[in-house]
Amino acid sequence: MADEPIETTLLAPDRESAETLAHITKDRSFGARNAVRVEIAQGEAEQAIKRVREVLGGVPLGYVARDESDALEAIFNGADEAMVVAELAPREVLVLVERTVLRAEKRREQENVRASYAQSEKLAALGTVVAGVAHEINNPLTAVLLSVEALRSVMTPLINAADEIFRLGALDRAISAAEIADLARVARTGAPSMEGEDILNEMSGAIQAVADVVRDLRIFARTDEQEKSQLVFISEVIDQVIRIVGREITSRGVIERDYASDLPPLVVPRTRLAQVISNILINAAHAIRDVDRPVHRVRISIWADDETVAISISDTGPGIPPDTIERIFDPFFTTKRESVGTGLGLSISRQILRRLGGDLMVESVHGDGATFIALVPRPSADDLREAYKRATVISGASAVTMRATVMLVDDDQRIVRAYSRVLRDHYDLILASDGQEAIDLLSSGSSADAIITDLLLPEVDGTKLYDWLSRERPELARTTIFVIAATTATTYSDFLDRVENPILEKPVSREQLLAAIQLVLPTV
């Protein structure tokens, strides 16, 4: 069976060249195995290639240049192959198409290999921090388990007293003073309401701590090489990484933070930047194992100028020998024990930063520790505006006081009950177990002002429900709130990129739910 044809895109510098290319590639005698589409390059090579990549992704892309310098610039900026316009003849164009496809295939293979190496390094790093993660999770889980037992002892007498009140209330007579005294005695064996509230607060805090750890572990879980840039606050990313890998450092030393007060937001792929920080911090954790000092310190400093945000991470390890420092970023080069690392972390980190337009540098005096400096370019004003527009994760606000109707769509009845407990004092509720039931309810006369729906649903999922709403209830489509898990965010990334609705990531808090509804409902 023949391979499926691959459409190759050729960019021409002007209309005349484009017409010539189109005529050549559409001739039946033209021997290319792949379909060819011709476009006129708009602007300089860099901008033209960037536009095509944004629209068509990693398709084979050939560039017809005015001269050799222009051809080299095109390849440097992402074209798979280039030729000079003076060579526009059928044979030369055929060679251009075939070489473009071949080089695109090789590029994809290299990208897959790089992604595989990057994931291997993340898994190696994850092995380093598993013990710390277990500690971070087991401590709050222990607190929750003990709190549940304490809450049971607090609540049981109160429940017994409530049952007795209902029993006495059902009797066709007045309640005696002795019976009231017995009720009071039973109730007093439970803890005061203040203690019960304290227990619940402790449980809530412990559960949130577990949720934070699980969310932070996404640093190591994501494998998507094409992760899109988003609005990122670098201090938050570093603190997130520290929650995961910090125990490897604090078991031997202290972490010092020095963040400038006027740091700008960045527009970068969040998990890839987090991977860079985690690689450097894990290196620092390994370095301070190798030398005895009264106190070890890992210092993280962040500052910015007009063009760049710099993250400096220094350690008090043994430093890097002069004959080694030039090779520290080479793939598979490592000074660690074989069981500790792969030798890819720093190489991958530098690659990530350079693709973002930044760099990774190192300074070291052998015997006195090392300092790694990650440079990340500040976003342009346009990129920043677009990132703010796309920032959809809600982070707490006050509740709406108006009475409205909210439809809750989720196939997990535990989630539906939890949503209901939070929202029933504020809204009238309609419950649906999947997208089809939601459609059936709305089609049969039920009315809602907003919808909260999981994306991953059986048969009719959140995307299909939204498409139906867009056709049949466009005003309700605009007030739909999507709930996602970390695993479904990648699966539905294209859908999430095209909608402007609020998106909440599990676990979802009460404040997030209420704030999201307040955001979508019209002000009264």
ABEGO torsion letter per residue (X at the ends): XBBBBBBBBBBBABAAAAAAAAAAAABAABABABBBBBBBBBEBAAAAAAAAAAAAEABBBBBBBABAAAAAAAAAAGBABBBBAAABBAAAAAAAAAAAAAAAAAAAAAAAAAAAAAAAAAAAAAAAAAAAAAAAAAAAAAAAAAAAAAAAAAAAAAAAAAAAAAAAAABBBBBBAAAAAAAAAAAAABBBAAAAAAAAAAAAAAAAAAAAAAAAAAAAABABAABBBBBBBAAAAAAAAAAAAAAAAAAABBBBBBBBAABBBBBBBAAAAAAAAAAAAAAAAAAAAABBBABBBBBBBBBBBAABBBBBBBBABAEBBAAAAAAAABBGBBABBAAABAGAAAAAAAAAAAAAGBBBBBBBBBGAEBBBBBBBBBBBAAAAAAAAAABABBBEBBBBABBBBBBBBBABAAAAAAAAAAAAAABBBBBBABAAAAAAAAAAGBBBABBBBBABBBGBBAAAAAAAAAAABAAAAAABBBBBBAAAAAAAAAAAAABABBBBBOBBBAAAAAAAAAAABBBX
